[in-house]
Structures are given as C-alpha cells and as structure tokens.
C-alpha cells in the first residue's frame, strides 16, 4: 500500500525564480535623457510647413516663346524700289505684314528655289562623272573597296537630293498657283522666317510639330 501511494504522489514543483532587474549605468541614463529632450525640441509634423501644391499644366501643348523680330526702319521701304530677287533677307523681313506673299516676295522665293534646283542638278552631273570610274582597274582591293564605298555614299546623297528636287518643283508650282507660303492643313501663313530656313516648307511650325508628334505616337 505504501509503495502504490508513493508512485501516485505528484513531484514537488520547482521554486519560482524571481527576475533580476537590469542594471543601467549612469552614462546610458544620461544618453537616454538627452535623446528624449532632443525629440521634444524637434517640431511636430503639424508645425512643419508644407510646400505649396504644384499647379497642373493647363494643357499638354507647350507654347514656345517666339523671338521678337527687330525691324530696321531704314529697310522698311527698300522693297518698293528693288526687284524681288535683289532683296536681301533683312530687307524681306522688314516688309510690312500686310505685304505677305506679294509679287516681290514670291519672286524672291522663286529665285531661291531655282538657284537651289540648279545647284542640285550640277551635283548630279558630277556624280555621273564619278560613277563612270571603273573600280576593276584598281589593283589594290583596299583601294577598290574604298572607291565603292564612296560611290555608295554618293548615291545615297543623290537620292536625298532627288527627293528634294521633287519638293522644289512642287514649291514652284505652288508659287504659280498662289498657294505658296500658306499651310496645307490650316491655311495660315507659314512665316518668312520658316520659309527662309526651308523654302520647300508646306506646313506651319505648329502643324509640323503636331504631325511629328502623331508620327511618334502611332509610328506612321
């Protein structure tokens, strides 16, 4: 009987261990006090001034600033006594806006286009003479390859000039029909500055930018 009772008696519980408090040094306490004081001195997020809200753009199209054209008053009336082809670019731009694409301006650009066409035709004649060179008579393969590469480059250049010749012919036809100097899409004046830089232009600067943007977007 005593042996059975001994077996069923539960074991005595282990004595509870009291947690020992952590010892903090005086240095760590001083450091913690300094950090809490610095945090209290910092402004709260409510006191921090927020940056002003950015304004959304009015539109996606950015208006580029147009340079102001300075007109020399001495050149304002020179066009009345000179032929259109004898005018300089400064004299042409000094003409009043009401004289846009008058007979003398059309004659000026007609002369510019014809001169450019004659120069391109002269270059095409020189290309024909260069291409007549027979590369087979050149003994050195390196020299022969160099000549052939020059011929290929010259042919590509003449191909671009051939396309430009077509545009020049179309511009001359537009002068005869009275359509030269006006945008094909909007009908607005293209402007003397743009025509002086590119006499074959058929679109205003704004219309040209819109077309280029569409080409980038749709890849057409």
C-alpha positions in Angstrom: 0.0 0.0 0.0 2.8 2.5 0.8 4.5 1.7 -2.5 1.4 2.4 -4.6 0.8 5.7 -2.8 4.4 6.7 -3.4 4.0 6.1 -7.1 0.9 8.3 -7.5 2.2 11.2 -5.5 3.0 14.1 -7.9 6.5 15.6 -7.9 7.1 18.8 -5.9 7.0 22.0 -8.1 10.3 23.8 -8.6 10.7 27.0 -6.7 9.9 30.2 -8.8 12.9 32.2 -10.0 12.4 35.9 -9.5 13.6 38.1 -12.4 16.6 40.1 -11.6 16.2 43.8 -12.6 18.6 45.1 -15.3 21.2 47.4 -14.1 21.5 50.6 -16.1 24.6 52.7 -15.9 24.6 56.4 -15.3 26.0 57.0 -18.8 23.2 55.2 -20.6 20.6 57.0 -18.4 22.2 60.4 -19.3 22.2 59.5 -23.0 18.5 58.5 -22.9 17.6 61.7 -21.2 19.4 63.7 -23.9 17.6 61.9 -26.8 14.2 62.4 -25.2 15.0 66.1 -24.7 16.1 66.4 -28.4 12.9 64.7 -29.6 10.8 67.0 -27.5 12.6 70.0 -29.0 12.0 68.9 -32.6 8.9 70.4 -34.3 6.0 68.1 -34.7 4.7 67.2 -38.2 1.9 69.6 -37.7 4.3 72.5 -37.2 6.4 71.7 -40.3 5.3 74.0 -43.2 4.2 72.1 -46.3 5.4 73.1 -49.7 2.8 74.8 -51.9 0.8 72.5 -54.1 2.1 72.3 -57.7 -0.3 73.6 -60.3 -1.3 71.1 -63.0 -0.3 72.1 -66.5 -3.1 74.0 -68.4 -2.6 71.8 -71.4 -0.2 69.2 -72.8 1.0 71.6 -75.6 3.8 73.9 -74.5 3.8 77.3 -76.2 7.3 78.1 -77.2 8.3 81.7 -76.9 8.6 83.4 -80.2 11.5 85.7 -80.7 10.6 89.3 -81.3 11.7 90.4 -84.8 13.6 93.6 -84.8 12.9 95.7 -87.9 15.3 98.3 -89.1 13.2 101.3 -90.0 15.7 102.2 -92.7 14.8 98.9 -94.6 11.0 99.2 -94.3 10.6 100.8 -97.7 13.6 99.4 -99.6 11.4 96.7 -101.2 9.5 99.4 -103.1 12.5 100.3 -105.2 14.1 96.9 -105.7 13.2 93.8 -107.6 12.2 90.7 -105.6 15.2 88.7 -106.4 17.5 91.6 -105.5 16.2 91.8 -101.9 18.2 90.6 -99.0 16.8 88.5 -96.2 16.8 91.5 -93.8 15.0 93.7 -96.4 12.5 90.9 -97.0 11.7 90.6 -93.3 11.4 94.3 -92.9 8.4 94.4 -95.2 5.0 95.1 -93.6 2.9 92.1 -92.6 0.2 93.2 -95.0 2.6 92.6 -97.9 3.0 88.9 -97.1 3.4 86.8 -100.2 3.1 89.7 -102.6 4.6 89.6 -106.0 8.1 90.6 -104.9 8.2 88.1 -102.1 7.1 85.4 -104.5 9.8 86.4 -106.9 12.4 86.3 -104.1 11.5 82.7 -103.2 11.2 81.7 -106.8 14.8 82.8 -107.3 15.9 80.9 -104.2 14.2 77.7 -105.3 15.6 77.9 -108.9 19.1 78.5 -107.6 18.8 75.5 -105.3 17.5 73.4 -108.1 20.4 74.4 -110.4 22.9 73.5 -107.7 21.4 70.1 -107.2 21.4 69.4 -110.9 25.1 70.4 -111.1 25.9 68.0 -108.3 24.0 65.2 -110.1 26.2 65.8 -113.1 29.4 65.5 -111.1 28.1 62.2 -109.6 27.6 60.8 -113.0 31.2 61.5 -113.9 32.4 59.9 -110.6 30.4 56.8 -111.2 32.0 56.2 -114.6 35.2 55.3 -112.9 35.8 51.6 -113.3 36.9 50.1 -110.0 38.0 46.9 -111.7 41.2 48.5 -112.9 42.3 49.4 -109.4 44.7 46.6 -108.3 44.6 47.1 -104.6 41.5 45.5 -103.0 41.5 48.0 -100.2 41.5 51.0 -102.6 38.8 49.4 -104.7 36.6 48.9 -101.6 37.2 52.5 -100.6 36.1 53.7 -104.0 33.0 51.5 -104.0 32.0 52.8 -100.5 32.4 56.4 -101.7 30.2 55.6 -104.7 27.5 54.1 -102.4 27.6 57.1 -100.1 27.3 59.5 -103.1 24.4 57.6 -104.5 22.6 57.9 -101.2 23.2 61.6 -101.1 21.9 62.0 -104.7 18.8 60.0 -103.7 18.1 62.5 -101.0 18.7 65.3 -103.4 16.4 63.7 -105.9 13.6 63.8 -103.3 14.4 67.5 -102.6 14.3 68.3 -106.4 10.7 66.9 -106.4 9.8 69.2 -103.4 11.4 72.2 -105.2 9.3 71.5 -108.3 6.1 71.3 -106.2 7.0 74.6 -104.5 7.5 76.3 -107.8 4.1 75.1 -108.9 2.6 76.4 -105.6 4.1 79.8 -106.4 2.3 79.8 -109.8 -1.0 78.7 -108.2 -0.8 81.3 -105.4 -0.7 78.6 -102.6 2.9 79.2 -101.7 3.6 80.4 -98.2 0.4 79.1 -96.6 0.0 76.0 -94.5 -1.6 73.0 -96.3 -3.5 72.0 -93.1 -4.6 75.2 -91.5 -4.3 77.7 -94.4 -2.4 80.1 -92.1 0.8 81.9 -93.2 3.9 79.7 -92.7 6.0 82.8 -92.0 9.0 84.3 -93.7 11.5 83.0 -91.1 10.5 79.4 -91.7 10.5 79.8 -95.4 13.9 81.4 -95.4 15.2 78.4 -93.5 13.3 75.9 -95.6 11.9 77.3 -98.8 10.1 74.0 -99.6 8.0 74.0 -96.3 4.3 73.3 -96.8 3.3 73.3 -93.1 3.5 75.9 -90.4 5.7 75.2 -87.4 2.8 74.3 -85.2 1.3 72.0 -87.8 4.7 70.3 -88.4 5.1 69.7 -84.6 1.7 68.1 -84.4 2.4 65.9 -87.3 5.8 64.8 -85.8 4.1 64.1 -82.5 1.5 61.9 -84.2 4.2 60.0 -86.1 6.0 59.3 -82.8 2.7 58.2 -81.1 1.4 55.9 -83.9 4.7 55.2 -85.7 3.2 56.2 -89.0 
